[in-house]
Amino acid sequence: MLEFLVCPETHAVLSYDADRQELVSKAAHLAYPIRGGIPIMLAGEARQLD
């Protein structure tokens, strides 16, 4: 299913971080959380990456 999801900010490909339960957009430097198996694809909920 991951291949159908893209970053809502940049439309770039996302990678899955199983340890943190996040979808990572390297292009936007954001990590979107996955809660209860549901990806939260809102920029306001995303964690800024270093």
CORRA-V624766 format. One record per backbone hydrogen bond with DSSP energy under -1.0 kcal/mol. NH is the residue of the N-H (numbers start at 0). CO is the residue of the C=O. Records with the same first field share a line. If there is no record, write none. Layout:
# CORRA-V624766
NH = CO  CO
This chain:
# CORRA-V624766
3 = 0
4 = 1
6 = 11
10 = 6
14 = 23
16 = 21
20 = 16
21 = 16
22 = 31
23 = 14
24 = 29
28 = 24
29 = 24
30 = 46
31 = 22
33 = 20
34 = 37
37 = 34
39 = 32
44 = 41
46 = 30
48 = 28
